[in-house]
Amino acid sequence: MAQVLYAVAIRKASGERTFRAPTRADIDALRAADRRFDEVKDGWFVSGILPTEEFPDGNDLRPKHYGLERWIDFYTPRQALVHGTFGEEFAALIPEVRDALGDRADDVLFELALMQGKALNWNSRLSSWNVARQGMRSVFDRHDFSFKWTFAEFEGASALYSWCLDQLDDAYGGIARLLDETGAAELGTNTRLHREVTVTQGSAASLTLDAGSVTHICMDPPYYDNVMYAELADYFYVWEKRTLGRLVPDYFRDELTDKDNEAVANPARFAMMGKRKSELADLDYETKMTSIFSESRRVLSDDGVLSVMFTHKRAEAWDTLGMGLLQAGFTIETSWPVNTEFEHSMHQANMNSAASTIMLVCRKRTDRADGRKVYLEDIEHDIRLAARDAATRFQHGGIDGVDLLLSTYGPTLSVISQNWPVYSSTPDADGRDQLLRPEDALALAREEIVDLRRSRLVGQAAKVDGLTDFVLLAWDTFGAREFPFDTVRLLALAVGGLDVDDLERAKIVSKSSGKVSLLTPKERLRRGADSGLPGVTPEASSFEYIIDAVDTALYIAEVDGQQAAKRFLDRHGYTSDAGFISTLQGLANAIPRTKVKGAWVVPEAGLIDTLCTLYFDDVVLPEAEDLAAQTDPNENTLFDVV
């Protein structure tokens, strides 16, 4: 594909960022860079300055779809000229620095080589312009190879690598100050405080440590299938083996990074197995994580602690991680959710996202000596109690939405681990007892939280029909109209054994590309032959599901006005119907009552606000929140709001 330069970002003398149209000098400079790259590229390929490797098959094939067949294709000629010049200069610098610094030379060169990774991430055909911040956005602002139809170029002749050097110097200086301020620098000189620090590289499933020699292991494991680290690392690997590889060639023996030994659920590794590829990827991840946890248990002292942090919404990920810990011989002593996202982040306004990291604290398990078999039914009460207690505590601590569901997973795994082995209520195909999968217990925890949240929303212990229940809990749990398919599937099962197809047939949700969206009252409208199905039906004589009646009232209020809605309510007797009023109260509490410059972010919140103010005195309306009032008046929020 060809590229067209259509704007040049500049700064005024005042420091303000603005733009100008390209000039003849800009176009000539681009053409000059193209010519210069044509002159040097063949020599650079031969001398090992530029990457020659092809982009490999994997989970994200978009680069190939858009013509990026080789790693060098990720850069325009001018960008490739910039990065190639660094590679050439670095190679020439090695003997000069070694002559000047002797034994310390490679330490300095190693640090300088790290500049390249920063530069590659901020100057590529996949880097882009951050409109909100009026600056560059890196290639990996997302953990994938998403194609950029419009990309931005970091000025490479003078600005890019000098900025990278400043970034490197700042990071190195920060580490040095940390050592100094904590007194850690004295550890190597003070014999009383002397500690030996060893850094190793290798497989976590085969540690070069003695049994029982470690007091604390802190682990941030790969998040299941969330990020394909090795596939993304190839982007840097093919360049850095030509710079860092000159200093530590043993680190770069392979053409690309090692995908086979990576502990992630990678379906691409099992693509030849057809429909079973995801199942085999899950099993591979569980096997590797069990080996890693088993090795951790071996090197951990009897009173040692394993800390595991995990951030993933999918229950399958928790099921696999939990099974690995249980099989390796650990108990989960306790857990904490740690809030890690800004509460009012506008880019999350329409999309559910987990905002918490769950910290699990684990110890080596001592197996029971009584020989008693424990089944899920034996510990069901303890699981429900632990889930309810955790949800109550963490809710008071500011954890909400989908993160509140996640906060119960640690305590649930704790109950299982303290009674392990625990057997499923359902025997296997041959009638024999089979070990419990953590997901079976996590389902109980979700059911308990659903009951707890419903009671809080409605103001009393109550249960409405399944469809109404789902809508109430979806708004309450996610606080958004759109959310991931897997999460809504689990919630649907928890509120009444529904599945997403049931919800779609009832016009509660629509689904596409792994996402599910709650439909508005207008989108739920039924006409003609479909009028007998669940949904919004103004002419209906009765409603099987309360949410259909509520959405119909909101639809009439929006289209025909509040007086028409009042006639509908009176005709069906809903102004005094306990179920209808409870649902209105639940929705008023669950749907975000947020405005931006006076306009409701979720229109249903405004319709409910007016309807209840006019006709339902018993419904308590929470205070609305206007985000515009919280914004720094000097900050440009136009693009965030859009």
C-alpha positions in Angstrom: 0.0 0.0 0.0 1.2 3.5 -0.7 1.3 6.2 2.0 0.3 9.9 1.7 1.7 12.5 4.0 -1.2 14.8 4.8 -0.1 16.7 7.9 3.0 17.8 9.8 2.7 18.3 13.6 4.7 21.3 14.9 4.9 23.3 18.1 4.5 27.1 18.2 6.9 29.3 20.1 4.3 29.2 22.9 4.7 25.4 23.2 1.2 24.8 21.7 0.9 21.8 19.4 -0.6 22.5 16.0 -0.4 21.2 12.4 0.5 22.5 9.0 0.1 21.2 5.4 3.1 19.4 3.9 5.5 21.6 1.9 7.6 20.9 -1.1 10.6 20.5 1.2 8.7 17.8 3.1 7.9 15.9 0.0 11.5 16.2 -1.3 12.8 14.9 2.1 10.6 11.8 1.8 11.8 11.1 -1.7 15.4 11.7 -0.6 15.0 9.2 2.2 13.5 6.7 -0.2 16.5 7.0 -2.5 19.0 6.7 0.3 17.3 3.6 1.6 17.4 2.0 -1.8 21.1 2.7 -1.9 21.9 1.0 1.4 19.3 -1.6 2.1 20.9 -4.5 0.1 24.2 -4.0 1.9 22.4 -3.8 5.2 20.6 -7.0 4.6 23.8 -8.8 3.7 25.7 -7.3 6.7 23.0 -8.2 9.2 21.8 -4.7 10.0 18.2 -5.1 8.8 15.9 -8.1 9.6 15.3 -10.5 6.8 12.8 -12.8 8.6 9.3 -13.3 7.3 6.3 -12.5 9.5 5.3 -16.0 10.9 1.9 -17.7 11.2 0.2 -17.2 14.6 -3.0 -15.9 16.2 -2.9 -12.4 14.6 -2.4 -12.6 10.9 -3.6 -9.0 10.1 -0.1 -7.8 9.1 -0.1 -10.5 6.3 -3.6 -9.6 5.2 -2.4 -6.0 4.7 0.8 -6.9 2.8 3.3 -6.8 5.7 5.0 -10.1 4.7 8.4 -9.4 6.3 9.3 -7.7 9.5 11.0 -4.9 7.5 7.7 -4.2 5.8 6.4 -2.8 9.2 8.4 0.4 8.4 8.3 3.0 5.7 11.6 3.5 3.9 12.4 6.6 6.0 11.6 4.7 9.2 13.7 1.8 8.2 16.5 4.1 7.3 16.4 5.6 10.8 16.5 2.2 12.5 19.1 0.8 10.1 21.3 3.8 10.8 21.2 3.1 14.5 22.1 -0.6 13.9 25.0 0.4 11.7 26.3 3.0 14.1 25.9 0.7 17.1 28.0 -2.1 15.4 30.7 0.5 14.6 30.6 1.7 18.2 31.3 -1.6 19.8 35.1 -1.8 19.3 35.5 1.9 20.1 33.8 1.6 23.5 35.6 -1.6 24.3 38.9 0.1 23.7 37.9 3.0 25.9 36.2 1.2 28.8 37.7 -2.3 28.9 35.8 -4.7 31.2 32.9 -2.2 31.7 32.4 -1.7 28.0 29.7 -4.4 27.4 27.7 -3.1 30.4 27.5 0.3 28.8 26.9 -1.1 25.3 24.1 -3.3 26.7 22.3 -0.3 28.1 22.7 1.7 24.9 21.3 -1.1 22.8 18.1 -1.0 24.9 17.3 2.4 23.2 16.4 0.5 20.1 13.4 -1.3 21.5 11.8 2.0 22.5 12.5 3.5 19.1 11.0 0.6 17.3 7.8 0.8 19.4 7.3 4.5 18.6 8.2 4.7 15.0 6.6 2.2 12.7 3.6 1.9 10.3 1.7 0.5 13.3 2.4 3.6 15.5 -0.3 6.2 15.5 -1.3 9.7 16.6 -2.9 10.1 20.0 -5.5 12.8 19.4 -6.4 13.2 23.1 -2.8 13.8 24.2 -1.6 15.4 21.0 1.4 13.2 20.7 2.6 9.8 19.5 1.0 6.5 20.4 3.2 3.4 20.4 2.8 0.2 18.3 1.7 -1.8 21.3 -0.9 0.5 22.9 -2.9 -2.7 22.5 -1.4 -6.2 22.8 -1.8 -7.1 19.2 -0.8 -6.2 15.6 -3.8 -4.1 14.8 -3.4 -2.4 11.5 -3.4 1.4 11.4 -5.0 3.0 8.4 -3.5 6.3 9.4 -0.2 6.2 11.2 2.2 8.7 12.6 6.0 9.0 12.1 8.3 10.1 14.9 10.9 12.6 13.5 14.0 10.3 13.3 16.9 12.5 12.2 17.3 14.2 15.6 14.3 13.7 17.9 13.6 10.0 18.2 16.9 8.4 19.5 17.8 11.4 21.6 14.3 11.0 23.3 15.0 7.2 23.7 18.3 8.0 25.3 16.6 10.4 27.7 14.1 7.7 28.6 16.9 5.2 29.2 18.8 7.7 31.4 15.7 8.5 33.4 14.9 4.8 34.0 18.5 3.9 34.9 18.7 7.0 37.2 15.4 6.0 38.9 16.7 2.5 39.7 20.0 4.0 41.0 18.1 6.4 43.3 15.8 3.6 44.5 18.9 1.6 45.5 20.4 4.6 47.3 17.2 5.7 49.1 16.3 2.3 50.4 19.9 1.5 51.6 20.1 -1.4 49.2 23.4 -0.1 47.8 25.0 -0.8 51.2 24.1 -4.5 51.0 27.2 -5.2 49.0 29.6 -3.3 51.1 28.3 -3.7 54.7 29.2 -7.2 55.9 26.4 -7.2 58.4 23.8 -6.4 55.8 25.5 -8.4 53.0 23.1 -10.2 50.7 23.9 -11.9 47.4 21.7 -11.1 44.5 21.5 -13.5 41.6 19.7 -12.9 38.3 19.0 -16.0 36.2 17.3 -16.7 32.9 15.6 -20.0 32.3 12.4 -22.1 32.6 10.3 -21.5 35.7 9.5 -25.3 35.5 13.2 -26.1 36.2 14.8 -23.7 38.7 18.5 -23.8 39.5 17.7 -23.5 43.3 18.0 -25.9 46.2 14.8 -27.5 47.7 13.4 -25.4 50.5 15.8 -22.6 49.9 13.3 -19.8 49.1 11.2 -17.8 51.6 9.0 -15.9 49.1 8.1 -16.4 45.5 6.3 -13.5 43.8 4.8 -14.5 40.4 2.9 -12.6 37.7 2.0 -15.5 35.5 1.0 -15.3 31.8 -2.7 -14.5 31.6 -4.0 -17.6 29.8 -4.9 -16.6 26.2 -5.0 -12.9 26.9 -1.6 -11.9 25.5 0.6 -13.9 23.1 3.9 -12.6 24.6 6.3 -14.5 22.3 4.4 -13.6 19.1 4.6 -9.9 20.0 8.2 -10.1 21.2 9.3 -11.2 17.6 8.7 -7.6 16.6 11.7 -6.6 18.8 13.6 -9.9 18.6 14.5 -9.7 14.9 16.2 -6.3 15.4 17.7 -6.8 18.8 19.5 -10.0 17.9 21.4 -7.7 15.4 22.4 -5.3 18.2 22.1 -7.0 21.6 23.0 -10.2 19.9 26.4 -8.9 19.1 27.0 -8.7 22.9 25.1 -11.8 24.1 24.7 -14.1 21.1 23.5 -17.0 23.4 20.3 -15.1 24.0 19.5 -15.1 20.2 20.3 -18.5 18.9 16.8 -19.1 17.3 15.5 -17.3 14.3 12.4 -16.1 16.3 11.3 -16.4 19.9 10.4 -19.7 21.5 6.6 -20.3 21.2 6.6 -24.0 22.1 7.8 -23.6 25.7 5.8 -20.5 26.5 3.2 -20.9 29.2 0.2 -19.4 27.4 -3.0 -20.9 26.0 -1.9 -20.6 22.4 -4.4 -22.1 19.9 -2.1 -21.3 16.9 0.3 -24.0 18.2 -2.5 -26.6 17.7 -4.0 -25.3 14.5 -3.5 -28.6 12.7 -5.9 -30.2 15.3 -8.9 -28.4 13.9 -11.8 -27.9 16.4 -9.8 -29.3 19.3 -7.1 -26.6 19.1 -8.6 -24.5 21.9 -9.1 -27.5 24.1 -5.5 -28.6 23.6 -4.2 -25.1 24.2 -6.0 -25.0 27.5 -4.6 -28.4 28.5 -1.1 -27.3 27.5 -1.3 -24.1 29.6 -2.6 -26.0 32.6 0.1 -28.6 32.3 2.8 -26.0 32.1 1.5 -23.9 34.9 1.1 -27.1 37.1 4.8 -27.8 36.4 5.8 -24.3 37.3 3.8 -24.3 40.5 5.2 -27.8 41.4 8.7 -26.5 41.0 7.9 -23.4 43.1 6.7 -25.7 45.8 9.9 -27.7 45.7 12.2 -24.7 46.2 9.8 -23.0 48.8 10.6 -23.4 52.5 7.9 -25.1 54.6 6.8 -21.7 56.0 7.4 -19.9 52.7 4.8 -17.9 50.7 3.9 -17.9 47.1 2.2 -14.7 45.9 0.3 -15.0 42.6 -1.3 -12.0 40.8 -3.9 -12.6 38.2 -6.1 -10.3 36.1 -8.4 -12.1 33.8 -12.2 -12.0 33.5 -12.7 -15.4 31.8 -13.7 -18.2 34.2 -11.8 -20.7 32.1 -8.6 -18.9 32.9 -9.4 -19.1 36.7 -10.4 -22.7 36.4 -7.1 -23.5 34.7 -4.9 -21.5 37.1 -6.7 -22.8 40.1 -6.4 -26.4 39.0 -2.6 -25.8 38.5 -2.3 -24.5 42.1 -4.4 -27.4 43.5 -2.6 -30.1 41.6 0.8 -28.7 42.6 0.0 -28.9 46.3 -0.8 -25.4 47.4 -3.6 -23.9 49.6 -4.8 -20.4 48.9 -4.7 -18.7 52.3 -6.3 -15.4 51.3 -6.7 -13.0 48.4 -7.1 -9.3 47.7 -8.5 -7.4 44.7 -6.4 -4.2 44.1 -8.1 -1.5 42.1 -5.9 -0.4 39.2 -8.1 1.7 36.9 -9.4 5.3 37.1 -13.0 5.2 38.1 -14.3 7.7 35.5 -12.0 6.8 32.6 -14.1 7.8 29.5 -12.6 5.2 27.2 -14.3 2.7 29.4 -17.7 4.4 29.3 -19.3 1.9 26.9 -17.3 -1.2 27.4 -17.0 -3.3 30.5 -13.4 -3.9 31.7 -11.9 -5.5 34.7 -10.2 -2.9 36.8 -8.6 -5.1 39.5 -5.6 -7.3 39.9 -6.3 -10.2 42.2 -3.5 -11.1 44.6 -3.5 -14.7 45.8 -1.4 -15.7 48.9 -0.5 -19.4 48.8 1.3 -21.8 51.1 2.4 -25.4 50.8 -0.5 -27.8 51.6 -0.3 -30.6 54.1 -2.5 -33.4 52.8 -5.3 -34.6 55.0 -4.5 -37.8 57.0 -8.1 -38.9 57.7 -8.6 -40.5 54.3 -12.1 -39.0 54.1 -13.5 -38.3 50.6 -14.8 -34.8 50.3 -17.4 -33.9 47.6 -18.7 -30.6 46.4 -21.9 -30.9 48.4 -19.9 -31.2 51.6 -18.3 -27.8 51.2 -21.1 -25.9 49.2 -22.2 -24.0 52.3 -18.7 -22.9 53.1 -18.2 -21.8 49.4 -21.3 -19.7 49.4 -20.5 -18.2 52.8 -16.9 -17.3 51.7 -18.2 -15.7 48.5 -20.9 -13.7 50.3 -18.4 -12.5 53.0 -15.8 -11.6 50.4 -18.3 -9.6 48.2 -19.6 -7.7 51.3 -16.1 -6.8 52.4 -14.7 -5.8 49.1 -17.8 -3.9 48.1 -17.3 -1.7 51.1 -13.7 -1.3 50.0 -14.8 0.2 46.6 -14.6 -2.9 44.4 -17.7 -3.1 42.1 -19.0 -4.4 38.9 -17.3 -7.4 37.2 -14.4 -7.0 39.7 -16.7 -7.9 42.5 -17.4 -11.2 40.9 -13.6 -11.7 40.5 -13.0 -10.9 44.1 -15.0 -14.0 45.2 -12.8 -16.4 43.1 -9.8 -16.3 45.5 -11.9 -17.1 48.6 -13.7 -19.9 46.6 -10.4 -21.4 45.6 -9.3 -21.1 49.2 -12.2 -23.3 50.4 -11.4 -25.9 47.8 -7.7 -25.9 48.5 -8.1 -26.4 52.2 -10.2 -29.5 51.6 -8.3 -30.9 48.6 -8.8 -33.4 47.1 -12.4 -32.5 46.4 -14.6 -34.6 44.1 -17.3 -33.6 41.7 -20.9 -34.3 42.3 -21.0 -35.9 38.9 -19.1 -39.2 38.2 -17.1 -39.7 35.0 -18.4 -41.7 32.0 -17.4 -44.9 33.7 -19.2 -44.1 36.9 -16.0 -43.3 38.9 -15.4 -40.3 41.1 -13.6 -37.5 39.3 -11.7 -34.5 40.8 -13.7 -31.3 41.0 -12.9 -28.6 38.4 -12.7 -25.2 40.2 -15.2 -23.8 37.7 -18.0 -25.9 39.3 -17.3 -24.1 42.6 -16.9 -20.7 41.0 -20.4 -21.1 39.6 -21.8 -21.4 43.2 -19.9 -18.2 44.1 -21.4 -16.3 41.2 -24.9 -17.5 42.2 -24.4 -16.3 45.7 -23.3 -12.8 44.5 -26.2 -12.6 42.1 -28.6 -13.1 45.1 -26.7 -10.6 47.2 -26.6 -7.9 44.5 -30.3 -8.4 43.5 -31.4 -7.8 47.1 -29.3 -4.7 47.3 -30.7 -3.3 44.1 -34.3 -3.9 44.8 -34.0 -3.1 48.5 -35.4 -6.4 49.7 -34.9 -10.2 49.2 -36.7 -10.7 45.9 -36.5 -12.6 42.7 -38.1 -11.7 39.5 -38.3 -13.6 36.2 -35.0 -14.7 34.6 -34.9 -12.1 31.8 -35.6 -9.2 34.2 -33.1 -10.7 36.6 -30.4 -10.7 33.9 -31.0 -7.1 32.8 -30.8 -5.9 36.4 -27.7 -7.8 37.2 -26.0 -7.0 33.8 -26.3 -3.2 34.4 -25.2 -3.6 38.0 -22.3 -5.9 37.3 -20.9 -4.2 34.2 -22.1 -0.6 34.4 -22.0 -0.5 30.6 -24.0 -1.5 27.6 -21.3 -3.6 26.0 -19.3 -6.4 27.5 -17.3 -9.6 26.6 -19.3 -12.6 25.5 -17.8 -15.0 28.0 -18.6 -12.8 31.0 -22.3 -12.4 30.0 -22.5 -16.1 29.4 -21.5 -16.8 33.0 -23.9 -14.2 34.3 -26.8 -15.6 32.3 -26.1 -19.1 33.7 -25.9 -17.7 37.2 -29.3 -15.8 37.1 -31.3 -18.7 35.9 -29.7 -21.2 33.6 -30.0 -19.0 30.5 -27.6 -18.8 27.6 -26.7 -15.9 25.3 -28.8 -17.4 22.5 -31.9 -17.3 24.7 -31.2 -13.6 25.5 -30.7 -12.8 21.8 -34.0 -14.5 20.8 -35.7 -12.4 23.5 -34.2 -9.2 22.1 -32.4 -8.5 25.4 -29.0 -8.5 23.8 -27.2 -8.5 20.4 -23.9 -10.2 19.9 -21.0 -9.8 17.5 -17.2 -10.4 17.4 -17.0 -11.7 20.9 -19.0 -8.8 22.4 -22.5 -8.6 23.7 -24.6 -5.4 23.9 -27.8 -4.7 25.8 -30.5 -3.4 23.5 -32.3 -0.2 24.0 -36.2 -0.1 24.3 -36.4 1.1 20.7 -34.2 -1.8 19.5 -36.4 -4.3 21.4 -39.6 -3.2 19.5 -41.7 -6.1 18.1 -44.0 -5.7 15.1 -46.6 -7.9 13.3 -46.0 -11.7 13.6 -43.3 -11.2 16.2 -45.5 -9.3 18.6 -46.1 -12.4 20.7 -42.4 -12.9 21.4 -40.5 -11.2 24.3 -39.7 -7.6 23.7 -41.3 -4.2 23.5 -45.0 -4.5 22.3 -47.1 -1.4 23.0 -50.4 -3.1 21.9 -49.9 -6.2 24.1 -52.7 -7.1 26.5 -50.2 -8.6 29.0 -46.5 -9.3 29.6 -44.8 -12.5 30.7 -41.6 -10.7 31.6 -41.5 -7.6 33.7 -38.5 -6.1 31.8 -40.7 -6.2 28.7 -43.4 -4.2 30.4 -40.8 -1.7 31.8 -39.1 -1.3 28.4 -42.4 -0.8 26.7 -43.3 2.0 29.1 -40.0 3.6 28.4 -40.4 3.3 24.7 -43.9 4.9 24.8 -42.5 7.7 27.0 -39.7 8.4 24.5 -41.8 8.2 21.4 -45.3 9.4 22.4 -44.6 11.3 25.6 -45.0 10.7 29.4 -48.8 11.1 29.3 -49.1 8.3 26.8 -46.8 6.2 29.1 -49.1 7.0 32.1 -52.1 5.7 30.1 -50.2 2.5 29.4 -49.3 2.1 33.1 -52.9 2.7 34.2 -54.3 0.2 31.7 -52.1 -2.6 33.0 -52.2 -1.5 36.7 -48.4 -1.1 36.9 -48.4 2.0 39.1 -49.3 -0.2 42.0 -47.6 -3.5 40.8 -44.9 -4.6 43.3 -42.8 -6.4 40.7 -42.9 -3.5 38.2 -42.0 -1.0 40.9 -39.2 -3.3 42.3 -37.7 -3.6 38.8 -37.9 0.2 38.3 -36.0 0.7 41.6 -33.4 -1.9 40.6 -32.8 -0.3 37.2 -32.6 3.2 38.8 -29.9 1.8 41.1 -28.1 -0.2 38.4 -28.0 1.9 35.3 -25.2 4.5 35.5 -26.9 7.9 36.2 -24.1 9.8 34.5 -24.3 12.9 32.4 -21.8 14.6 30.1 -22.5 18.4 29.9 -26.1 17.7 30.9 -26.9 14.8 28.5 -27.5 11.4 29.8 -24.8 8.9 28.8 -27.4 6.0 29.0 -30.7 7.4 27.7 -32.8 4.9 29.7 -31.5 6.5 32.9 -33.1 9.8 31.9 -36.4 8.1 30.9 -36.6 6.3 34.2 -35.7 9.5 36.0 -38.7 11.4 34.5 -41.1 8.5 34.7 -40.4 7.9 38.4 -40.4 11.6 39.3 -43.9 11.9 37.7 -45.6 8.7 38.7 -43.6 6.5 41.2 -43.0 8.4 44.4 -41.8 5.2 46.2 -38.8 4.8 43.8 -35.7 6.4 45.3 -33.6 7.9 42.6 -29.8 8.1 43.2 -28.1 11.4 42.6 -27.0 11.9 39.0 -23.3 12.7 38.2 -22.2 15.2 35.6 -18.6 14.2 34.4 -18.1 17.6 32.8 -18.2 19.2 36.2 -15.2 17.1 37.3 -13.0 18.0 34.3 -10.1 20.3 34.4 -11.2 23.4 32.5 -7.8 23.7 30.9 -7.9 20.1 29.6 -9.2 19.4 26.1 -11.8 16.6 26.7 -13.5 16.7 23.3 -12.0 13.6 21.9 -12.4 11.7 25.2 -16.1 12.4 25.3 -16.6 11.4 21.7 
